[in-house]
Amino acid sequence: MKREFILTEDGSYTIFVPEMGEHFHSVHGALQESLHIFINFGYKKVEKGSLSVLEIGFGTGLNAFLTLLESVSSNKPVFYESWEAFPLTKEESDQLNYPDLLDTGREWFKSLHDAKWGKEVMITSDFCLKKVHADIQNFTSQRIFDLVYFDAFGPDYQPELWITPIFDSIYSCMERDSRLVTYSAKGQVRRNLREAGFRIEKAPGPPGKREITIAIKS
């Protein structure tokens, strides 16, 4: 799969996949998009002493990196499981500039990408990462999660990743009152989430996007 690096409006890189016509992040700002959606409306909304996070779409590792930084600053233990079907190569991940923009965590960011797939790896004393190299259509986990980052390629490009059976599988692995956050605000995505049992809330989107979706396990 050919991938091209694109500099977004906040100075951070995203990746463009020509054969899909899809970017990994918003061209209005990859870094600010992830902070807004997954940290401000995800991580910071869960009031627990420790956190178990499921991410669908490891991608550039940006969401994992920002969550690790929050874990360090708040002294909160985090277990982070991330599923990815098409991992970046080392040459690709080495080009990403998120630690440079934030001026912190360069070794941690490298460790996230260097971590072996399928293994639980301690990146810091409080942040444990498990990367799963697999398609989310085969999702299963022995963990119960407090928070889900659903960051797969968009439903216009890969609608098969946004269907009710996948949301059913994720729902069954979530704590009561836990939340799933996603950038997608499409009506069909919200209907599929409701069919899986979630209560839907809307939240304002980052620059370039009017709304995002919060799904609560009732």
C-alpha positions in Angstrom: 0.0 0.0 0.0 1.5 3.3 -1.1 1.5 6.0 1.5 2.5 9.7 1.3 3.4 12.1 4.1 1.4 15.3 4.2 2.1 18.3 6.4 -1.1 19.5 8.1 -2.1 23.0 9.1 -0.8 22.7 12.7 2.7 21.6 11.5 2.2 17.9 12.2 2.3 15.1 9.7 -0.5 12.9 8.5 -0.3 10.1 5.9 -2.3 10.0 2.7 -3.2 6.7 1.0 -3.7 7.4 -2.8 -5.5 4.2 -3.7 -8.2 5.0 -1.0 -8.1 8.8 -1.4 -8.0 8.9 2.5 -5.8 10.6 5.1 -5.0 9.1 8.5 -5.9 12.5 10.1 -7.4 15.8 9.4 -5.4 18.0 7.0 -6.5 20.9 9.3 -4.2 19.5 12.0 -3.4 15.9 12.9 -2.1 16.8 16.4 -4.9 19.1 17.3 -7.5 16.6 16.0 -6.3 13.7 18.1 -6.0 16.0 21.2 -9.5 17.3 20.7 -11.3 14.0 20.0 -9.4 11.2 21.9 -7.8 13.1 24.8 -10.3 15.9 25.6 -13.4 13.9 24.9 -12.0 10.5 25.7 -9.1 10.2 28.2 -10.0 13.3 30.3 -13.6 12.3 30.6 -13.0 9.0 32.4 -12.5 9.5 36.1 -10.8 6.3 37.2 -7.5 5.7 39.1 -6.3 3.5 36.3 -7.5 3.0 32.7 -7.8 0.3 30.2 -7.9 1.7 26.6 -8.8 -0.1 23.3 -7.8 1.6 20.1 -9.0 0.6 16.7 -6.4 1.8 14.3 -2.8 2.3 15.7 -1.9 4.2 12.5 0.9 6.7 13.2 0.8 6.0 16.9 -0.3 9.5 17.7 -3.3 8.6 19.9 -1.1 6.1 21.8 1.6 8.7 22.2 -0.7 11.4 23.5 -2.3 9.0 25.9 1.1 8.0 27.2 2.0 11.6 27.8 -1.3 12.1 29.7 -0.6 9.0 31.8 2.8 10.3 32.7 1.5 13.8 33.6 -1.4 12.5 35.7 0.5 9.5 37.2 -2.4 7.2 36.0 -1.6 3.6 35.1 -2.8 2.8 31.6 -3.1 -0.5 29.7 -3.4 0.2 26.0 -4.4 -2.3 23.4 -4.3 -1.2 19.8 -5.4 -3.1 16.7 -3.9 -2.4 13.3 -4.1 -4.3 10.0 -1.5 -2.3 8.1 1.4 -1.2 10.3 3.9 1.5 9.3 7.4 0.5 8.5 10.2 1.8 10.7 11.3 4.1 7.9 7.8 5.6 7.9 7.4 6.0 11.6 10.9 7.6 11.8 9.6 10.5 9.7 6.8 11.5 12.1 7.4 14.7 13.9 5.0 14.6 16.9 7.7 14.5 19.6 9.5 17.4 18.0 6.4 19.6 17.9 5.6 18.8 21.6 9.3 18.9 22.5 9.0 15.7 24.7 8.8 11.9 24.6 11.1 11.1 21.7 12.3 7.9 23.2 8.8 6.9 24.3 7.4 7.5 20.8 10.2 5.3 19.3 9.4 2.6 21.9 5.8 2.6 20.9 6.7 1.8 17.3 9.5 -0.6 18.2 7.3 -2.6 20.6 6.8 -6.2 19.4 3.3 -7.1 18.1 1.2 -9.4 20.2 3.2 -8.8 23.3 2.5 -6.7 26.4 5.3 -4.1 26.6 6.0 -1.7 29.4 6.8 1.6 27.7 6.9 3.4 31.1 6.4 2.1 34.6 2.7 3.0 34.3 2.0 2.5 30.5 1.6 -1.0 29.1 1.1 -1.4 25.4 -0.2 -4.4 23.5 -0.3 -4.0 19.7 -2.3 -6.5 17.8 -1.5 -7.0 14.1 -5.0 -8.0 12.8 -8.1 -6.9 11.0 -10.8 -5.6 13.4 -13.4 -7.7 11.7 -11.8 -10.5 13.7 -11.9 -8.5 17.0 -11.8 -10.3 20.2 -10.1 -9.6 23.6 -9.8 -11.0 27.1 -9.7 -7.5 28.5 -12.6 -5.2 29.7 -12.1 -1.6 28.6 -12.9 1.7 30.1 -12.4 3.7 27.0 -12.4 3.0 23.2 -10.8 5.1 20.5 -12.4 4.1 17.3 -10.1 5.6 14.7 -10.4 3.3 11.7 -10.4 4.5 8.1 -13.6 6.4 7.3 -17.0 4.7 6.7 -17.0 6.1 3.1 -13.9 4.2 2.3 -14.2 1.1 4.5 -17.8 0.8 5.5 -17.3 -2.9 6.5 -15.3 -1.6 9.6 -18.3 0.4 10.9 -21.0 -2.2 11.1 -23.1 -3.3 14.0 -21.5 -6.8 14.5 -18.1 -5.1 15.1 -19.6 -2.6 17.5 -21.4 -5.6 19.2 -18.0 -7.2 19.8 -16.5 -4.1 21.2 -19.5 -3.4 23.4 -19.2 -6.8 25.0 -15.6 -5.9 26.1 -16.5 -2.6 27.7 -17.2 -1.6 31.3 -20.7 -0.3 32.1 -20.9 3.5 31.6 -17.6 3.4 29.6 -17.3 5.4 26.4 -16.3 5.0 22.7 -15.1 8.1 20.9 -14.8 8.5 17.2 -14.4 11.3 14.7 -17.2 10.0 12.5 -20.6 11.8 12.8 -22.3 9.9 10.0 -25.9 9.0 10.6 -25.5 5.4 9.7 -22.5 5.0 12.0 -24.6 6.4 14.9 -27.5 4.1 14.0 -25.2 1.1 14.0 -23.8 2.1 17.4 -27.4 2.4 18.8 -28.3 -1.0 17.4 -25.3 -2.4 19.3 -26.7 -1.0 22.6 -24.8 2.3 22.9 -26.4 5.6 24.0 -25.2 8.3 21.5 -24.0 11.8 22.4 -22.8 14.5 20.1 -19.8 16.8 20.7 -18.3 19.7 18.8 -15.6 18.7 16.4 -12.0 19.9 15.9 -11.2 22.5 13.2 -12.7 21.5 9.9 -15.3 19.2 11.5 -18.7 20.2 12.9 -19.4 17.2 15.2 -17.9 14.0 16.6 -19.6 11.0 18.2 -19.5 9.8 21.8 -21.1 6.4 22.4 -21.8 5.4 26.0 -22.3 1.8 27.1 -25.5 2.1 29.2 
